[in-house]
Every structure is written in C-alpha cells, then in structure tokens.
Amino acid sequence: MRIEIMLDKNQKISQSVMDAFHEEVSKRVCALFPETIVRVRQGSYTKIEMLGVNLDEDKRRLNDLLQNVWEDDSWMH
C-alpha cells in the first residue's frame, strides 16, 4: 500500500513541519499497515491518494488517522 500526501505550497508549511508530519504519519500508519509507504510533499494543491487500499473500512480508518495526526499538533514539538 502507498499513501501520497500533497500539501498546498501556498500554505507555506516549513520543511521541518513537513518532516515531522511525515514521521508521525508513517509511524501511525505502519503500526496498522506495516507494508505501507508514506510520501509527503508540497504541490499546487492539497491532495491525499491511497493506492492499494481495497476495503472501504481501511480507507475510513486511514482518513481518520490522517485527520487525527493533523489536528493533534503534539508531533510538531
């Protein structure tokens, strides 16, 4: 499975925040789905792609996890 997260470059997110976000997402996702590759980068708009996720339940779990990581800013410190 692969998760591609593109964050809008107009939000001016620093590289250190992107690195911390990538690390936290990878840690939490790989705890549930060990074979997953996570990529976080900047782009022209915000987008999340989940490749190789076959079950709707898994998609919901991943969406909830990503939202929780973004809302819980403790990983930024």
C-alpha positions as CSV (number, residue, x, y, z in Angstrom):
1,M,0.0,0.0,0.0
2,R,1.1,3.5,-0.7
3,I,-0.1,6.9,0.7
4,E,0.8,10.1,-1.2
5,I,0.0,13.3,0.7
6,M,0.5,16.6,-1.2
7,L,0.2,19.8,0.8
8,D,-0.5,23.1,-0.9
9,K,2.7,25.1,-1.2
10,N,0.7,28.3,-0.7
11,Q,0.2,27.3,2.9
12,K,3.9,28.0,3.4
13,I,4.5,24.9,5.6
14,S,8.1,24.7,6.7
15,Q,10.2,21.7,5.7
16,S,10.7,20.8,9.4
17,V,6.9,20.7,9.9
18,M,6.5,18.5,6.8
19,D,9.3,16.2,8.0
20,A,7.7,15.9,11.5
21,F,4.2,15.3,9.9
22,H,5.7,12.6,7.6
23,E,7.4,10.9,10.5
24,E,4.2,10.9,12.6
25,V,2.0,9.7,9.8
26,S,4.5,6.9,8.9
27,K,4.7,5.8,12.5
28,R,0.9,5.6,13.0
29,V,0.1,4.1,9.6
30,C,2.8,1.5,9.7
31,A,1.5,0.4,13.1
32,L,-1.7,-0.6,11.4
33,F,-0.4,-1.5,7.9
34,P,3.3,-2.4,8.2
35,E,4.0,-2.7,4.5
36,T,2.8,0.9,3.8
37,I,5.0,3.5,2.1
38,V,4.1,7.1,3.0
39,R,5.2,10.1,1.0
40,V,4.6,13.8,2.0
41,R,5.5,16.6,-0.4
42,Q,4.4,20.1,-1.4
43,G,2.4,20.7,-4.6
44,S,0.0,23.1,-6.2
45,Y,-2.9,21.9,-4.1
46,T,-3.7,19.6,-1.1
47,K,-4.5,16.0,-2.1
48,I,-4.3,12.6,-0.5
49,E,-4.0,9.4,-2.6
50,M,-4.3,5.9,-1.1
51,L,-3.1,3.4,-3.5
52,G,-3.6,-0.3,-2.9
53,V,-6.3,0.2,-0.2
54,N,-9.1,-2.2,-1.2
55,L,-11.5,-2.1,1.7
56,D,-13.7,0.9,2.4
57,E,-13.2,0.3,6.1
58,D,-9.4,0.6,5.7
59,K,-9.9,3.8,3.8
60,R,-12.1,5.2,6.6
61,R,-9.5,4.1,9.2
62,L,-6.7,5.8,7.3
63,N,-8.7,9.0,6.7
64,D,-9.5,9.2,10.4
65,L,-5.8,8.5,11.3
66,L,-4.6,11.3,9.0
67,Q,-7.1,13.8,10.3
68,N,-6.2,12.9,13.9
69,V,-2.5,13.4,13.2
70,W,-3.1,16.8,11.5
71,E,-5.4,18.0,14.3
72,D,-3.1,16.7,17.1
73,D,-0.2,19.1,16.8
74,S,1.9,17.4,19.6
75,W,4.1,15.9,16.9
76,M,5.3,19.4,15.9
77,H,7.2,19.9,19.2
